[in-house]
Amino acid sequence: MSLYLGKLKVRNRALTLLLLLGVVSGACAPQATPTPAPLATTAPQASPTAVQPSPTAGAPIAVRIAVGIDPTYGAFYVADKQGIFKNHGLDATVTKFEGGAAMVNAVVANQQDVAANSQPTSILPIDKGADFYITAFSVECPGYVKIVVRSDVQKPEDLKGKRIGYFKGTLSEYIWDRFFERYGISTNDLQMINVAAPETVALMDRGDIDAFALWEPFPTRALQAMDGKVKVLMAAEDQGLYYCRHVLQIRRQWADENPEGVKRLLRALIETSSWISANQAQAIQIIASEMKLDPKDVEGFFKAGLNYRLSLTDEELTEMDTIARWMLQKGLIRAVPDWKKHFRPEFLKEVAPDAVKVSKL
């Protein structure tokens, strides 16, 4: 009898153990999740072309982005407003600056992490020891830099004896130097007046200067303010004077600490470029609203060839080197930079291999 009871206790304990194992394994097994019914909402719904989130791991990476006040920075505004930065795992803060020098100075001072500027505006701080990487050229902007003259100027030679407004040490001076060389005009035949970009239109309106070479929005402002009294003599890319591009600068410490953040940023800008191409009318409205411009003026930039593609090519590097040599000749810098120390093509090469075509780095 005792042997029978002992066997019964063992069997009961085994049965109990099996039941417990069944409960545990059932709790750990994947459970079917019922599909919830759609919730009623009055919030705007995504259009078929809305940006879809990209798979990202970990917490969002904070990044501070300095932008300018003209359409060449449109991709940053669109990426912010359309949630593209967020979809790529970036907690982006986009801050407006009046000029390129202020933007790059903010990067150097550790107040911003990312900026995009013209070549001279990027080269000058490099010569002074600025610590940032160049990861790509971020925009092409034909028709963006223009030579504006009074209406009585019909050809380049008509500028002899005129008062020429230029912004020393910037693209403005570079373009005038190329222009004078191209057309055989000596500065001895001109009155050269150094004037900051924001003051240029007012000086021309007062009659203090007869011509200037500047980037947008200043040419458009001049045409609007002095309707019929001034005109565009030529765009900078005419006669090969200069082809407008921006240099994408990323603060070195931020890039070193957040290499994944750099790649997320590049992916976001590439996706933004594609989105703008597919939704140009909507992009124009966003850019015009953010910059307080007439949508027709922004549309004109797109018609001229404004393109937010990212690239890094030998041609772009050669042009930057040419501008650096001009700056050295003008005494603006001490030496032409060693580009291998400042360009970081591997980030863009990993994200978009076809966009990188350099043999000199």
Beta strands, then each sheet from edge to edge (+ up, - down):
strand 1: 61-67
strand 2: 90-96
strand 3: 114-117
strand 4: 132-140
strand 5: 145-150
strand 6: 163-166
strand 7: 191-194
strand 8: 211-215
strand 9: 230-235
strand 10: 245-251
strand 11: 312-313
strand 12: 356-357
sheet 1: 1+ 2+
sheet 2: 3+ 10- 4+
sheet 3: 7+ 6+ 8+ 5- 9+
sheet 4: 11+ 12+
end
